[in-house]
Amino acid sequence: MGNIIVGQSGGPTAVINASLAGVFKCGKDNNIKVYGMINGIQGLLEEKYIELNNEIKTDLDIELLKRTPSAYLGSCRFKLPNMEDNTEIYEKIFSILEKINVDKFFYIGGNDSMDTIKKLHTYGSTKNKNIQFIGVPKTIDNDLAVTDHTPGFGSACKYIATTVKEIIKDATVYDAKNITIIEIMGRNAGWLTASAALTKSDDCNGVDLIYLPEVVFDIEKFICKVEKLQKTKKSLVIAISEGIKNKNGINICELEEENTLLDCFGHKSLSGTANNLARILYKKLGCKTRAIELNTTQRCASHFMSEVDINESFLAGSFAVKAALDGENGKVVVFERTSNNPYNIVMKAHNVYDIANIEKKVPLQWIDSENGTVSSDLIDYIKPLIQGEVYPIMVNGLPKHLKLNK
């Protein structure tokens, strides 16, 4: 039996290292040496990897790793070229893997990472290479196809709903008209922004309006809604996705100044949507407006992770190794929800070709665009994923994290 190598890619989450811990522990329990790629596939190409057995030595280290935010091994945003365009890069990757006797390759990431798994599996199959490739899902955006949800999403929702609830309390302090616009991550899919709807409860009226990128954003209708709400309520809190667009497909964050910054996958850097809307409302309505961009805090808040999320993330890593040991290849770990009350899922290994480069968006029937809100079905879908608390291991009043010595 050969060795395992595991890497992390794309934007991190509060629980991405729990999946890494799951891969490591299952490999260790099966007496398999586990390597870690430093900075994902990009680092592997530079032969940057470590033996995780030398870094994670005790059960306490595993528990610390599970509670450590960001990507322990470092991440990358590196797009593998198509096999027919550059066979040399594939030959280099496989020669490195063969050199350290790796026959099981795990990549923890989102859509772009599953594209990497697909391409490596395709090349390996074409060349009759004896290496298995398995994707471990991770993304706060919750936009991977086939799977019910993705690890990282539940903890991000828990943080967002908690933070928004606190912002709502703060916004009611003064007896004057004010509007707070909260910008939440979501380029094309509004799953995260929808979690702001969880704030409505017996002790909170919740957000006043929610806008997701799945539906065209009409600025004039938006202003009219805000004006109407202000007649009965002084303090308004509005949740918007960073990727909302007008009828011409232009991002609201680009209305005043076009954003041309692109990453290697061709994704625009989205920022400033809330600021633009706050300025527009101030000019039109003349009241105090405030823009709040949650930004990276949504994905690194391990101090408020969901117990359901961290447990599922760990099990996803472990399940991936077991799937490989059972002979699976070119697969991604997916969740299938078997019941919602009580909440239960089963894990399966699904063909990566049904998942890579396919974006799952919020179903339109779960969005009430006329009233600027979402349906109870969407709220019921998210609620089980934020349940339970896992507290950090505290030292001198602050969370203790596992540090990679590289």
BAMARFI-994830 format. One record per residue (C-alpha): z, y, x. Coordinates in Angstrom, 1 decimal, m for minus. Each point is the difference from the previous one (the first is absolute). Layout:
BEGIN
<site><z>Z</z><y>Y</y><x>X</x></site>
...
END
This chain:
BEGIN
<site><z>0.0</z><y>0.0</y><x>0.0</x></site>
<site><z>m0.9</z><y>3.4</y><x>1.3</x></site>
<site><z>1.9</z><y>3.3</y><x>m0.1</x></site>
<site><z>0.2</z><y>2.8</y><x>m2.6</x></site>
<site><z>m1.0</z><y>3.6</y><x>0.4</x></site>
<site><z>0.9</z><y>2.7</y><x>m2.5</x></site>
<site><z>m0.9</z><y>3.7</y><x>m0.3</x></site>
<site><z>0.6</z><y>3.0</y><x>m2.3</x></site>
<site><z>m2.7</z><y>2.4</y><x>m1.1</x></site>
<site><z>m0.5</z><y>3.2</y><x>m2.0</x></site>
<site><z>2.8</z><y>2.1</y><x>m1.4</x></site>
<site><z>3.5</z><y>m1.6</y><x>0.2</x></site>
<site><z>2.4</z><y>m0.5</y><x>m2.8</x></site>
<site><z>3.8</z><y>m0.3</y><x>m0.4</x></site>
<site><z>m0.3</z><y>m3.8</y><x>0.0</x></site>
<site><z>m3.0</z><y>m0.9</y><x>2.2</x></site>
<site><z>2.3</z><y>m1.3</y><x>2.7</x></site>
<site><z>1.6</z><y>m2.4</y><x>m2.6</x></site>
<site><z>m3.4</z><y>m1.7</y><x>m0.1</x></site>
<site><z>m0.1</z><y>m0.1</y><x>3.8</x></site>
<site><z>3.5</z><y>m1.5</y><x>0.0</x></site>
<site><z>m1.3</z><y>m2.6</y><x>m2.5</x></site>
<site><z>m2.9</z><y>m1.0</y><x>2.2</x></site>
<site><z>2.2</z><y>m0.1</y><x>3.1</x></site>
<site><z>2.9</z><y>m2.0</y><x>m1.5</x></site>
<site><z>m2.3</z><y>m2.6</y><x>m1.7</x></site>
<site><z>m1.9</z><y>m0.4</y><x>3.3</x></site>
<site><z>3.2</z><y>m0.4</y><x>2.0</x></site>
<site><z>1.4</z><y>m2.5</y><x>m2.5</x></site>
<site><z>m3.1</z><y>m2.1</y><x>0.6</x></site>
<site><z>0.4</z><y>0.3</y><x>3.8</x></site>
<site><z>m3.1</z><y>2.1</y><x>0.4</x></site>
<site><z>m0.2</z><y>2.9</y><x>2.5</x></site>
<site><z>m0.7</z><y>3.3</y><x>m1.8</x></site>
<site><z>m1.8</z><y>2.8</y><x>1.7</x></site>
<site><z>m0.2</z><y>3.6</y><x>m1.3</x></site>
<site><z>m3.0</z><y>2.3</y><x>0.4</x></site>
<site><z>1.0</z><y>3.5</y><x>1.1</x></site>
<site><z>m1.9</z><y>2.4</y><x>m2.2</x></site>
<site><z>m1.9</z><y>m2.6</y><x>m1.9</x></site>
<site><z>m3.5</z><y>m1.2</y><x>0.8</x></site>
<site><z>m0.6</z><y>3.1</y><x>2.1</x></site>
<site><z>2.8</z><y>m0.8</y><x>2.3</x></site>
<site><z>m1.0</z><y>m3.7</y><x>0.1</x></site>
<site><z>m3.4</z><y>1.1</y><x>1.4</x></site>
<site><z>1.9</z><y>1.6</y><x>2.9</x></site>
<site><z>2.1</z><y>m3.2</y><x>0.3</x></site>
<site><z>3.1</z><y>1.7</y><x>m1.2</x></site>
<site><z>2.3</z><y>m2.7</y><x>m1.4</x></site>
<site><z>3.5</z><y>m1.3</y><x>0.4</x></site>
<site><z>1.9</z><y>m3.2</y><x>m0.6</x></site>
<site><z>2.2</z><y>0.8</y><x>m3.0</x></site>
<site><z>2.4</z><y>m2.7</y><x>0.9</x></site>
<site><z>1.1</z><y>2.2</y><x>2.9</x></site>
<site><z>0.6</z><y>3.0</y><x>m2.2</x></site>
<site><z>1.5</z><y>m1.5</y><x>m3.2</x></site>
<site><z>2.8</z><y>m2.2</y><x>1.3</x></site>
<site><z>2.7</z><y>m0.3</y><x>m2.7</x></site>
<site><z>0.3</z><y>m0.2</y><x>m3.8</x></site>
<site><z>1.4</z><y>3.6</y><x>0.1</x></site>
<site><z>m3.2</z><y>1.1</y><x>1.8</x></site>
<site><z>m2.0</z><y>m1.5</y><x>m2.9</x></site>
<site><z>2.2</z><y>1.8</y><x>m2.6</x></site>
<site><z>m0.4</z><y>3.3</y><x>1.9</x></site>
<site><z>m3.8</z><y>m0.5</y><x>0.2</x></site>
<site><z>m0.2</z><y>m0.5</y><x>m3.7</x></site>
<site><z>1.8</z><y>3.3</y><x>m0.6</x></site>
<site><z>m1.9</z><y>1.9</y><x>2.7</x></site>
<site><z>m2.6</z><y>2.5</y><x>m1.4</x></site>
<site><z>m3.5</z><y>0.6</y><x>1.4</x></site>
<site><z>m2.0</z><y>m2.7</y><x>1.9</x></site>
<site><z>2.2</z><y>m1.7</y><x>2.6</x></site>
<site><z>m3.0</z><y>m1.1</y><x>2.0</x></site>
<site><z>m1.9</z><y>3.3</y><x>m0.4</x></site>
<site><z>m3.1</z><y>0.4</y><x>m2.2</x></site>
<site><z>m3.6</z><y>1.1</y><x>0.2</x></site>
<site><z>m2.9</z><y>1.1</y><x>m2.1</x></site>
<site><z>m2.8</z><y>m1.9</y><x>1.7</x></site>
<site><z>m3.2</z><y>m1.1</y><x>m1.8</x></site>
<site><z>m1.6</z><y>m3.1</y><x>1.4</x></site>
<site><z>m3.8</z><y>0.4</y><x>0.1</x></site>
<site><z>m2.1</z><y>m2.5</y><x>m1.8</x></site>
<site><z>m0.5</z><y>m3.2</y><x>1.9</x></site>
<site><z>m3.8</z><y>0.4</y><x>0.3</x></site>
<site><z>0.5</z><y>3.5</y><x>1.4</x></site>
<site><z>2.4</z><y>m0.9</y><x>2.8</x></site>
<site><z>0.6</z><y>m3.6</y><x>0.9</x></site>
<site><z>1.6</z><y>1.0</y><x>3.3</x></site>
<site><z>3.2</z><y>1.4</y><x>m1.7</x></site>
<site><z>0.5</z><y>m3.3</y><x>m1.9</x></site>
<site><z>m0.6</z><y>m2.1</y><x>3.1</x></site>
<site><z>2.7</z><y>2.1</y><x>1.8</x></site>
<site><z>2.5</z><y>m0.4</y><x>m2.8</x></site>
<site><z>m0.5</z><y>m3.8</y><x>m0.2</x></site>
<site><z>0.1</z><y>m0.4</y><x>3.8</x></site>
<site><z>3.4</z><y>1.8</y><x>0.0</x></site>
<site><z>1.3</z><y>m2.2</y><x>m2.8</x></site>
<site><z>m1.2</z><y>m3.1</y><x>1.7</x></site>
<site><z>1.6</z><y>1.1</y><x>3.3</x></site>
<site><z>3.5</z><y>0.0</y><x>m1.6</x></site>
<site><z>m0.7</z><y>m3.1</y><x>m2.1</x></site>
<site><z>0.1</z><y>1.8</y><x>m3.3</x></site>
<site><z>m1.4</z><y>m2.0</y><x>m3.0</x></site>
<site><z>1.8</z><y>1.9</y><x>m2.8</x></site>
<site><z>m0.7</z><y>3.8</y><x>m0.4</x></site>
<site><z>2.0</z><y>2.1</y><x>m2.6</x></site>
<site><z>m0.8</z><y>3.6</y><x>m0.8</x></site>
<site><z>2.4</z><y>2.0</y><x>m2.2</x></site>
<site><z>m1.7</z><y>2.9</y><x>m1.7</x></site>
<site><z>m2.0</z><y>1.4</y><x>m2.9</x></site>
<site><z>m3.6</z><y>0.1</y><x>m0.9</x></site>
<site><z>m1.4</z><y>0.9</y><x>3.4</x></site>
<site><z>2.1</z><y>m2.7</y><x>1.6</x></site>
<site><z>m1.4</z><y>m2.6</y><x>m2.4</x></site>
<site><z>m3.4</z><y>1.1</y><x>1.1</x></site>
<site><z>1.0</z><y>m0.9</y><x>3.5</x></site>
<site><z>1.2</z><y>m3.5</y><x>m1.1</x></site>
<site><z>m3.3</z><y>m0.5</y><x>m1.8</x></site>
<site><z>m2.1</z><y>0.9</y><x>2.9</x></site>
<site><z>2.0</z><y>m2.0</y><x>2.5</x></site>
<site><z>m0.1</z><y>m3.1</y><x>m2.3</x></site>
<site><z>m3.8</z><y>0.4</y><x>m0.5</x></site>
<site><z>m0.6</z><y>0.1</y><x>3.8</x></site>
<site><z>2.4</z><y>m2.9</y><x>0.6</x></site>
<site><z>m1.7</z><y>m2.1</y><x>m2.6</x></site>
<site><z>m3.4</z><y>0.8</y><x>1.2</x></site>
<site><z>0.9</z><y>m0.9</y><x>3.6</x></site>
<site><z>2.1</z><y>m3.1</y><x>m1.0</x></site>
<site><z>3.2</z><y>1.6</y><x>1.5</x></site>
<site><z>3.2</z><y>m1.9</y><x>m0.6</x></site>
<site><z>2.1</z><y>3.1</y><x>m1.0</x></site>
<site><z>1.4</z><y>0.7</y><x>m3.5</x></site>
<site><z>0.1</z><y>3.5</y><x>m1.4</x></site>
<site><z>2.5</z><y>1.0</y><x>m2.7</x></site>
<site><z>0.6</z><y>3.4</y><x>m1.5</x></site>
<site><z>3.5</z><y>1.1</y><x>m1.0</x></site>
<site><z>m0.1</z><y>2.8</y><x>m2.6</x></site>
<site><z>1.5</z><y>3.4</y><x>0.6</x></site>
<site><z>m0.6</z><y>3.4</y><x>m1.6</x></site>
<site><z>2.0</z><y>2.5</y><x>m1.9</x></site>
<site><z>m3.3</z><y>0.9</y><x>m1.8</x></site>
<site><z>0.1</z><y>m3.3</y><x>m1.9</x></site>
<site><z>m3.8</z><y>m0.1</y><x>0.0</x></site>
<site><z>m0.7</z><y>m3.5</y><x>1.3</x></site>
<site><z>m2.1</z><y>m2.1</y><x>m2.4</x></site>
<site><z>1.1</z><y>m3.3</y><x>m1.5</x></site>
<site><z>3.7</z><y>0.3</y><x>0.8</x></site>
<site><z>2.4</z><y>1.2</y><x>m2.7</x></site>
<site><z>1.5</z><y>2.6</y><x>2.4</x></site>
<site><z>0.4</z><y>0.5</y><x>3.8</x></site>
<site><z>3.1</z><y>0.0</y><x>2.2</x></site>
<site><z>1.1</z><y>3.6</y><x>0.7</x></site>
<site><z>m1.0</z><y>1.3</y><x>m3.4</x></site>
<site><z>3.3</z><y>m0.8</y><x>m1.7</x></site>
<site><z>2.1</z><y>1.8</y><x>2.6</x></site>
<site><z>m2.3</z><y>3.0</y><x>0.1</x></site>
<site><z>0.3</z><y>0.2</y><x>m3.9</x></site>
<site><z>3.8</z><y>m0.2</y><x>0.3</x></site>
<site><z>0.1</z><y>2.8</y><x>2.5</x></site>
<site><z>m2.5</z><y>2.2</y><x>m2.0</x></site>
<site><z>1.7</z><y>m0.4</y><x>m3.3</x></site>
<site><z>3.4</z><y>0.7</y><x>1.6</x></site>
<site><z>m1.2</z><y>3.1</y><x>1.8</x></site>
<site><z>m1.9</z><y>1.3</y><x>m3.0</x></site>
<site><z>3.1</z><y>m0.5</y><x>m2.2</x></site>
<site><z>2.0</z><y>2.1</y><x>2.5</x></site>
<site><z>m2.7</z><y>2.7</y><x>0.1</x></site>
<site><z>0.1</z><y>0.2</y><x>m3.8</x></site>
<site><z>3.7</z><y>0.6</y><x>0.2</x></site>
<site><z>m0.4</z><y>2.7</y><x>2.6</x></site>
<site><z>m2.8</z><y>1.8</y><x>m1.9</x></site>
<site><z>2.3</z><y>0.7</y><x>m3.0</x></site>
<site><z>2.6</z><y>1.9</y><x>2.1</x></site>
<site><z>m1.4</z><y>3.5</y><x>m0.9</x></site>
<site><z>m0.5</z><y>1.6</y><x>m3.4</x></site>
<site><z>m3.6</z><y>1.1</y><x>0.8</x></site>
<site><z>m3.5</z><y>m1.4</y><x>m0.5</x></site>
<site><z>m1.0</z><y>m2.2</y><x>2.9</x></site>
<site><z>m2.5</z><y>m2.7</y><x>0.7</x></site>
<site><z>0.4</z><y>m2.7</y><x>2.7</x></site>
<site><z>m3.1</z><y>m2.1</y><x>0.9</x></site>
<site><z>0.7</z><y>m3.2</y><x>1.9</x></site>
<site><z>m2.9</z><y>m1.5</y><x>2.0</x></site>
<site><z>0.2</z><y>m3.8</y><x>0.4</x></site>
<site><z>m2.2</z><y>m2.3</y><x>2.1</x></site>
<site><z>m3.0</z><y>m1.6</y><x>m1.7</x></site>
<site><z>m3.6</z><y>0.6</y><x>1.1</x></site>
<site><z>m1.8</z><y>m1.8</y><x>m2.8</x></site>
<site><z>2.7</z><y>m2.0</y><x>m1.7</x></site>
<site><z>3.0</z><y>1.6</y><x>m1.8</x></site>
<site><z>2.5</z><y>m2.8</y><x>0.1</x></site>
<site><z>2.5</z><y>1.9</y><x>2.1</x></site>
<site><z>m0.2</z><y>3.2</y><x>m2.1</x></site>
<site><z>0.5</z><y>m2.1</y><x>m3.2</x></site>
<site><z>3.4</z><y>m0.9</y><x>1.3</x></site>
<site><z>1.2</z><y>3.6</y><x>m0.7</x></site>
<site><z>0.0</z><y>m1.1</y><x>m3.7</x></site>
<site><z>3.0</z><y>m2.2</y><x>0.8</x></site>
<site><z>2.2</z><y>3.2</y><x>0.2</x></site>
<site><z>0.1</z><y>0.2</y><x>m3.8</x></site>
<site><z>3.4</z><y>m1.4</y><x>m1.0</x></site>
<site><z>3.2</z><y>0.7</y><x>m1.9</x></site>
<site><z>1.1</z><y>2.5</y><x>2.7</x></site>
<site><z>m3.4</z><y>1.5</y><x>0.8</x></site>
<site><z>m2.9</z><y>1.4</y><x>m2.1</x></site>
<site><z>m2.4</z><y>m1.1</y><x>2.7</x></site>
<site><z>m3.1</z><y>1.7</y><x>1.4</x></site>
<site><z>m2.0</z><y>2.2</y><x>m2.4</x></site>
<site><z>m3.5</z><y>m1.0</y><x>1.1</x></site>
<site><z>m1.6</z><y>m2.8</y><x>2.1</x></site>
<site><z>m3.5</z><y>0.1</y><x>1.4</x></site>
<site><z>m1.7</z><y>m3.0</y><x>1.6</x></site>
<site><z>m3.3</z><y>m0.1</y><x>1.9</x></site>
<site><z>m1.5</z><y>m2.6</y><x>m2.3</x></site>
<site><z>m0.6</z><y>2.8</y><x>m2.6</x></site>
<site><z>m2.0</z><y>3.3</y><x>0.5</x></site>
<site><z>2.4</z><y>2.9</y><x>0.5</x></site>
<site><z>m1.0</z><y>3.0</y><x>m2.1</x></site>
<site><z>1.7</z><y>3.2</y><x>1.4</x></site>
<site><z>m0.5</z><y>2.1</y><x>m3.1</x></site>
<site><z>1.6</z><y>m2.7</y><x>m2.3</x></site>
<site><z>2.8</z><y>m0.4</y><x>2.6</x></site>
<site><z>0.8</z><y>3.7</y><x>m0.2</x></site>
<site><z>0.0</z><y>0.0</y><x>m3.8</x></site>
<site><z>2.4</z><y>m3.0</y><x>m0.1</x></site>
<site><z>2.3</z><y>1.8</y><x>2.4</x></site>
<site><z>m0.1</z><y>3.2</y><x>m2.1</x></site>
<site><z>0.8</z><y>m2.0</y><x>m3.1</x></site>
<site><z>2.9</z><y>m1.8</y><x>1.6</x></site>
<site><z>1.5</z><y>3.3</y><x>1.3</x></site>
<site><z>0.4</z><y>1.2</y><x>m3.6</x></site>
<site><z>2.8</z><y>m2.5</y><x>m0.5</x></site>
<site><z>1.2</z><y>m0.8</y><x>3.5</x></site>
<site><z>0.7</z><y>2.3</y><x>3.0</x></site>
<site><z>0.0</z><y>m2.6</y><x>2.7</x></site>
<site><z>m3.0</z><y>m2.3</y><x>0.5</x></site>
<site><z>m0.4</z><y>m2.8</y><x>2.5</x></site>
<site><z>m3.5</z><y>m1.5</y><x>0.4</x></site>
<site><z>m1.0</z><y>m3.1</y><x>2.0</x></site>
<site><z>m3.6</z><y>m0.2</y><x>1.4</x></site>
<site><z>m1.9</z><y>m2.4</y><x>2.2</x></site>
<site><z>m1.3</z><y>1.5</y><x>3.2</x></site>
<site><z>m3.5</z><y>m1.3</y><x>m0.8</x></site>
<site><z>m0.5</z><y>1.6</y><x>m3.5</x></site>
<site><z>m3.6</z><y>1.4</y><x>m0.4</x></site>
<site><z>m1.9</z><y>2.3</y><x>m2.3</x></site>
<site><z>m3.0</z><y>m1.0</y><x>m2.1</x></site>
<site><z>m2.3</z><y>0.6</y><x>3.1</x></site>
<site><z>1.9</z><y>m2.5</y><x>2.0</x></site>
<site><z>1.6</z><y>2.7</y><x>2.2</x></site>
<site><z>3.6</z><y>m0.6</y><x>1.1</x></site>
<site><z>2.3</z><y>2.7</y><x>m1.3</x></site>
<site><z>1.4</z><y>0.4</y><x>3.5</x></site>
<site><z>m3.5</z><y>1.1</y><x>1.1</x></site>
<site><z>m0.5</z><y>2.7</y><x>m2.5</x></site>
<site><z>0.8</z><y>2.8</y><x>2.4</x></site>
<site><z>m0.8</z><y>m1.5</y><x>3.3</x></site>
<site><z>m2.1</z><y>m3.1</y><x>0.5</x></site>
<site><z>1.8</z><y>m2.8</y><x>1.9</x></site>
<site><z>m2.4</z><y>m1.8</y><x>2.4</x></site>
<site><z>2.5</z><y>m2.0</y><x>2.0</x></site>
<site><z>m1.0</z><y>m3.7</y><x>m0.2</x></site>
<site><z>1.6</z><y>m3.2</y><x>1.4</x></site>
<site><z>m2.0</z><y>m2.9</y><x>1.4</x></site>
<site><z>m0.3</z><y>m1.5</y><x>m3.5</x></site>
<site><z>m1.6</z><y>3.2</y><x>m1.3</x></site>
<site><z>3.1</z><y>1.0</y><x>m2.0</x></site>
<site><z>0.7</z><y>3.7</y><x>m0.4</x></site>
<site><z>3.4</z><y>1.4</y><x>0.9</x></site>
<site><z>1.4</z><y>1.1</y><x>m3.3</x></site>
<site><z>2.7</z><y>2.7</y><x>0.0</x></site>
<site><z>0.7</z><y>3.3</y><x>m1.8</x></site>
<site><z>m0.8</z><y>m1.0</y><x>m3.6</x></site>
<site><z>3.4</z><y>1.1</y><x>m1.3</x></site>
<site><z>m0.2</z><y>3.3</y><x>2.0</x></site>
<site><z>m3.4</z><y>0.8</y><x>m1.5</x></site>
<site><z>1.3</z><y>m0.6</y><x>m3.5</x></site>
<site><z>3.2</z><y>1.9</y><x>0.6</x></site>
<site><z>m2.1</z><y>3.0</y><x>1.1</x></site>
<site><z>m2.3</z><y>m0.2</y><x>m3.0</x></site>
<site><z>2.9</z><y>m0.2</y><x>m2.4</x></site>
<site><z>1.7</z><y>3.0</y><x>1.7</x></site>
<site><z>m3.1</z><y>2.1</y><x>m0.4</x></site>
<site><z>m0.6</z><y>m1.0</y><x>m3.6</x></site>
<site><z>3.6</z><y>m0.1</y><x>m1.3</x></site>
<site><z>1.9</z><y>2.2</y><x>2.3</x></site>
<site><z>3.1</z><y>m2.1</y><x>0.2</x></site>
<site><z>1.7</z><y>m1.6</y><x>3.0</x></site>
<site><z>m1.8</z><y>m3.1</y><x>1.2</x></site>
<site><z>0.9</z><y>m2.5</y><x>2.7</x></site>
<site><z>m2.0</z><y>m2.8</y><x>1.6</x></site>
<site><z>1.7</z><y>m3.0</y><x>1.5</x></site>
<site><z>m2.0</z><y>m2.6</y><x>2.0</x></site>
<site><z>1.9</z><y>m3.2</y><x>0.4</x></site>
<site><z>m2.4</z><y>m1.1</y><x>2.8</x></site>
<site><z>1.2</z><y>m2.8</y><x>2.4</x></site>
<site><z>3.5</z><y>m0.1</y><x>m1.5</x></site>
<site><z>m1.4</z><y>m2.2</y><x>m2.7</x></site>
<site><z>m0.7</z><y>m2.8</y><x>2.5</x></site>
<site><z>2.8</z><y>0.3</y><x>2.5</x></site>
<site><z>3.1</z><y>0.2</y><x>m2.2</x></site>
<site><z>1.6</z><y>m3.3</y><x>0.9</x></site>
<site><z>3.4</z><y>1.4</y><x>m0.9</x></site>
<site><z>m1.0</z><y>m0.4</y><x>m3.7</x></site>
<site><z>m2.2</z><y>m3.1</y><x>m0.1</x></site>
<site><z>m0.2</z><y>m2.3</y><x>m2.9</x></site>
<site><z>1.7</z><y>m3.4</y><x>0.3</x></site>
<site><z>m2.8</z><y>m1.6</y><x>m1.9</x></site>
<site><z>m2.5</z><y>1.5</y><x>2.4</x></site>
<site><z>1.7</z><y>m0.9</y><x>3.2</x></site>
<site><z>0.6</z><y>m3.6</y><x>m1.1</x></site>
<site><z>m3.7</z><y>m0.4</y><x>m1.2</x></site>
<site><z>m1.2</z><y>1.5</y><x>3.3</x></site>
<site><z>2.0</z><y>m2.4</y><x>2.1</x></site>
<site><z>m1.2</z><y>m2.9</y><x>m2.1</x></site>
<site><z>m3.6</z><y>1.1</y><x>0.2</x></site>
<site><z>0.1</z><y>m0.2</y><x>3.8</x></site>
<site><z>1.7</z><y>m3.4</y><x>m0.1</x></site>
<site><z>m2.5</z><y>m1.3</y><x>m2.7</x></site>
<site><z>m2.9</z><y>1.1</y><x>2.2</x></site>
<site><z>1.2</z><y>m2.2</y><x>2.9</x></site>
<site><z>0.5</z><y>m3.0</y><x>m2.4</x></site>
<site><z>m3.5</z><y>0.5</y><x>m1.4</x></site>
<site><z>m1.5</z><y>m0.1</y><x>3.5</x></site>
<site><z>2.0</z><y>m3.1</y><x>0.8</x></site>
<site><z>m1.4</z><y>m1.5</y><x>m3.2</x></site>
<site><z>m3.5</z><y>0.7</y><x>1.3</x></site>
<site><z>m0.9</z><y>3.2</y><x>m1.8</x></site>
<site><z>m2.5</z><y>2.4</y><x>1.7</x></site>
<site><z>m1.6</z><y>3.2</y><x>m1.1</x></site>
<site><z>2.7</z><y>0.6</y><x>m2.6</x></site>
<site><z>2.3</z><y>2.8</y><x>m1.1</x></site>
<site><z>3.5</z><y>m0.5</y><x>m1.4</x></site>
<site><z>0.0</z><y>1.2</y><x>m3.6</x></site>
<site><z>2.6</z><y>0.3</y><x>m2.8</x></site>
<site><z>m0.4</z><y>m1.3</y><x>m3.5</x></site>
<site><z>2.4</z><y>1.3</y><x>m2.6</x></site>
<site><z>1.0</z><y>m2.8</y><x>m2.2</x></site>
<site><z>2.4</z><y>1.9</y><x>m2.2</x></site>
<site><z>1.3</z><y>3.6</y><x>m0.3</x></site>
<site><z>3.3</z><y>m0.6</y><x>m1.7</x></site>
<site><z>1.5</z><y>m1.7</y><x>1.8</x></site>
<site><z>m2.2</z><y>1.1</y><x>2.9</x></site>
<site><z>m1.5</z><y>m2.8</y><x>2.0</x></site>
<site><z>m3.0</z><y>m0.5</y><x>2.4</x></site>
<site><z>m1.6</z><y>m2.8</y><x>1.9</x></site>
<site><z>m1.9</z><y>0.4</y><x>3.3</x></site>
<site><z>m3.4</z><y>m1.4</y><x>0.6</x></site>
<site><z>m2.6</z><y>0.1</y><x>2.8</x></site>
<site><z>m3.2</z><y>1.6</y><x>m1.3</x></site>
<site><z>m3.5</z><y>0.3</y><x>1.5</x></site>
<site><z>m0.2</z><y>3.3</y><x>2.1</x></site>
<site><z>m3.6</z><y>0.5</y><x>m1.1</x></site>
<site><z>1.3</z><y>0.8</y><x>m3.6</x></site>
<site><z>2.4</z><y>2.6</y><x>1.4</x></site>
<site><z>m1.3</z><y>1.8</y><x>3.1</x></site>
<site><z>m1.6</z><y>3.4</y><x>m0.8</x></site>
<site><z>0.7</z><y>m0.2</y><x>m3.8</x></site>
<site><z>2.3</z><y>2.7</y><x>m1.3</x></site>
<site><z>2.3</z><y>m0.7</y><x>m3.0</x></site>
<site><z>0.6</z><y>3.1</y><x>m2.1</x></site>
<site><z>2.4</z><y>0.8</y><x>m2.8</x></site>
<site><z>m1.6</z><y>m1.4</y><x>m3.3</x></site>
<site><z>m1.2</z><y>2.9</y><x>m2.1</x></site>
<site><z>1.8</z><y>m1.4</y><x>m3.1</x></site>
<site><z>3.3</z><y>0.6</y><x>1.9</x></site>
<site><z>m0.8</z><y>3.7</y><x>0.4</x></site>
<site><z>0.5</z><y>2.6</y><x>m2.7</x></site>
<site><z>m2.0</z><y>2.9</y><x>1.4</x></site>
<site><z>0.0</z><y>2.1</y><x>m3.1</x></site>
<site><z>3.8</z><y>0.3</y><x>0.2</x></site>
<site><z>0.3</z><y>m0.2</y><x>3.7</x></site>
<site><z>2.0</z><y>m3.1</y><x>0.2</x></site>
<site><z>m0.2</z><y>m3.8</y><x>0.3</x></site>
<site><z>0.6</z><y>m2.9</y><x>m2.4</x></site>
<site><z>3.2</z><y>m2.0</y><x>m0.4</x></site>
<site><z>m2.0</z><y>m3.1</y><x>1.3</x></site>
<site><z>m0.4</z><y>1.7</y><x>3.3</x></site>
<site><z>3.7</z><y>0.9</y><x>0.2</x></site>
<site><z>1.0</z><y>m3.6</y><x>m1.0</x></site>
<site><z>m2.3</z><y>m1.3</y><x>2.8</x></site>
<site><z>1.7</z><y>2.1</y><x>2.7</x></site>
<site><z>3.6</z><y>m0.3</y><x>m1.1</x></site>
<site><z>0.7</z><y>m3.5</y><x>1.3</x></site>
<site><z>m1.3</z><y>0.9</y><x>3.4</x></site>
<site><z>2.7</z><y>2.7</y><x>0.7</x></site>
<site><z>3.0</z><y>m2.1</y><x>m0.9</x></site>
<site><z>2.9</z><y>m0.7</y><x>2.4</x></site>
<site><z>1.2</z><y>1.8</y><x>3.1</x></site>
<site><z>0.1</z><y>m1.0</y><x>3.7</x></site>
<site><z>2.1</z><y>2.2</y><x>2.1</x></site>
<site><z>m0.6</z><y>0.8</y><x>3.6</x></site>
<site><z>2.2</z><y>m1.3</y><x>2.7</x></site>
<site><z>1.9</z><y>3.1</y><x>0.9</x></site>
<site><z>1.2</z><y>1.1</y><x>3.5</x></site>
<site><z>1.8</z><y>3.3</y><x>0.5</x></site>
<site><z>m1.0</z><y>1.2</y><x>m3.4</x></site>
<site><z>m3.7</z><y>m0.7</y><x>0.4</x></site>
<site><z>m2.4</z><y>m3.0</y><x>m0.6</x></site>
<site><z>m0.4</z><y>m2.4</y><x>2.9</x></site>
<site><z>m3.6</z><y>m1.0</y><x>0.7</x></site>
<site><z>m1.6</z><y>m2.7</y><x>2.2</x></site>
<site><z>m1.7</z><y>1.6</y><x>3.0</x></site>
<site><z>m2.9</z><y>m1.6</y><x>1.8</x></site>
<site><z>0.4</z><y>0.0</y><x>3.7</x></site>
<site><z>m3.6</z><y>0.6</y><x>1.2</x></site>
END
